[in-house]
Amino acid sequence: MRRQHLIWLTLGLTLAAFLGATAPAQAAPTSSIVSSTDDSPQQVTLMVHSASMDRIVPITVLTPKNRTRPAPTLYLLNGAGGGEDSATWDARTDYKKFFADKNVYVVTPIGGAFSYYTDWQRDDPVLGRNKWQTFLTKELPPLIDKRFPTTGKVAAAGISMAGTTVFNLALAAPGMYRSIAAFSGCARTSDPVGQQYIRFVVENRGGGNMVNMWGPLNGPGWRANDPYLNAAKLRGTKVYMTAGTGLPGKHEQLSDPSIDGDGLVLANQALLGGAIEFGIDQCTRQMATRLAQLGIPAKVNLRSGGTHSWGYWQDDLHQTWPSIARDIGA
């Protein structure tokens, strides 16, 4: 018995020595609000550290007039430039004026250009580390809810690139969003046409490698992030979609505020914006048909004309907001 006792004692001392020599486990880094600035009575800018991306992300928050009363949250995403350029909700629309009397927190990240606001499988030499889906669904919302008196009722809306993103955010976080709105967004990502549009954004404009995003183009990563293929998982989330045909519409005029009498701007909007929106229109119609086949309600506004441009997205926001407001109790 004494010999057995000595053996167990020796083993115990050896294990204790091993554990003592091992460095204590470090707590996983957490995301946090680094600073908060009141830009105006309506807008607060938060500087948020993302643990998953190890970077500081500026977040603009439009606040309700009465900040003491709980209000729902709308995550409103910019397009391909991620808000890092001049093509933003702030610079190109009246969204501040529009939301001035609305009972909602409007949260917009500044960053993520050409990333599709998704989690990339690998860091990209040009576009860096992108874990935006993790940031937007897991890291940022608890910080927003702690910083402001929110109700916990959430919706998401986005244009162009982010019109694809809002579908995948809803797929990644079931039950989180009461509704999503895709303004000129393509819900096809694993078919050749959808991938060609993504190539235009990620590679032609962003200089990144789209294989770093979801892996080989015919691989499971692309199918897992294809809202069309995974549409059944959207059941329970209200869906709004808009698109034009690409033909000139009411905003393709020299007198339009977005054109401001510039013939070159008008030509670019009509030609390039028209070609892009033509493809988006096909994606949107296919997704609408798919949702109808599955019996998932969706409100779809297919305009008879209109290009891939801000005048239409401002209209989309104005026209869709009353429905979103009802969804989240704004």
C-alpha positions, 0 to 999 in steps of 0.5 A, spaced: 500 500 500 505 504 501 508 503 494 502 504 491 501 511 495 508 513 493 507 512 486 500 516 486 504 521 490 509 522 484 504 522 479 501 527 482 507 532 483 509 530 476 502 533 473 502 539 478 509 541 476 507 540 468 501 544 470 505 549 473 510 550 468 505 551 463 503 558 461 496 560 464 491 560 458 489 567 456 482 570 455 480 570 448 480 578 446 473 581 446 470 587 442 469 593 445 467 601 444 474 604 444 471 611 443 464 615 442 463 622 439 457 626 439 457 629 432 451 632 432 444 632 436 442 626 431 449 622 430 454 619 434 460 616 431 463 610 435 470 607 434 469 599 435 475 594 436 473 588 432 476 582 436 475 577 430 479 582 425 483 586 430 481 593 427 478 599 429 471 600 425 468 607 425 460 606 426 455 612 425 449 611 429 443 616 427 439 616 434 432 618 435 430 625 437 428 622 444 434 617 446 431 616 453 426 611 450 427 604 448 427 604 440 429 598 435 435 598 430 436 598 423 443 596 420 443 600 414 449 598 409 453 601 404 455 598 397 461 596 394 466 602 397 463 600 404 462 607 406 470 609 405 469 613 398 464 618 397 458 613 395 455 613 401 448 613 404 450 620 408 453 623 401 448 621 396 441 621 400 437 625 404 437 619 409 439 624 415 433 628 414 429 622 413 430 619 419 430 625 423 423 624 426 423 616 426 424 612 432 430 608 430 437 607 431 440 607 424 447 603 425 452 604 419 459 601 419 464 605 415 469 600 412 469 593 409 470 595 401 469 590 396 468 585 402 461 583 401 461 584 409 462 576 409 467 572 413 473 570 408 476 563 409 483 566 408 486 573 409 487 577 402 494 580 400 490 586 398 483 586 402 486 584 408 482 580 414 475 580 413 470 577 418 464 582 417 459 577 418 462 575 425 462 582 426 455 584 424 452 578 427 456 577 434 460 583 436 457 589 434 450 588 436 451 587 443 455 593 444 450 597 440 444 594 445 449 596 451 451 603 449 443 605 447 437 603 450 434 599 444 428 594 444 432 588 441 428 588 435 432 589 429 432 589 421 437 590 416 438 593 409 443 594 404 444 596 397 448 593 391 454 589 394 450 589 401 444 587 398 447 580 397 449 581 404 443 582 408 440 575 405 447 572 408 446 575 415 439 573 416 442 566 414 447 566 419 443 569 425 436 565 424 431 569 428 436 575 429 432 580 424 425 581 423 426 583 416 431 585 411 431 589 405 435 588 399 436 594 394 439 592 387 442 586 390 443 579 387 441 573 391 445 568 386 452 567 388 454 560 386 452 561 379 456 563 373 452 570 372 452 571 380 460 570 380 461 574 374 458 580 378 462 578 384 468 578 380 467 585 378 466 588 385 472 584 389 477 583 383 476 588 378 474 594 383 477 592 389 483 588 387 482 582 391 482 575 390 475 572 390 477 565 392 480 567 398 472 569 400 469 563 400 474 558 397 474 555 390 468 557 385 465 551 385 466 549 392 461 548 398 463 555 401 460 558 395 453 554 395 453 555 403 453 563 402 448 563 396 441 565 398 438 563 392 440 555 394 438 557 402 432 560 401 428 556 405 432 558 411 429 565 410 422 562 413 420 567 418 424 573 416 420 578 412 424 580 405 423 586 401 427 586 394 427 592 389 430 592 382 430 596 376 430 594 368 436 598 367 433 602 362 433 610 363 428 612 368 426 618 372 433 619 375 436 619 368 435 626 367 440 632 367 436 636 372 436 630 377 440 632 383 444 626 382 446 628 375 447 636 377 447 637 369 453 633 368 453 630 361 458 625 363 455 623 369 449 622 366 452 617 360 456 613 366 449 612 370 445 610 364 450 606 360 454 602 366 449 603 371 444 600 366 448 594 364 449 592 372 442 593 374 439 589 368 443 583 371 441 585 378 434 585 375 434 578 373 437 575 380 432 579 383 426 576 379 429 569 380 430 570 387 422 572 388 420 566 384 424 561 388 421 565 395 414 564 392 415 557 390 417 556 397 411 559 400 415 565 403 412 572 403 416 577 400 415 584 397 418 585 391 418 592 387 420 591 380 421 598 376 419 598 369 426 602 368 431 605 373 439 604 373 444 602 379 444 608 382 443 612 388 436 616 386 433 609 386 435 607 392 433 613 396 426 612 393 427 605 395 428 606 402 423 611 403 418 606 400 420 600 404 421 604 411 413 604 413 413 596 412 420 595 416 418 600 421 412 596 422 416 589 423 420 592 428 415 597 432 419 603 430 
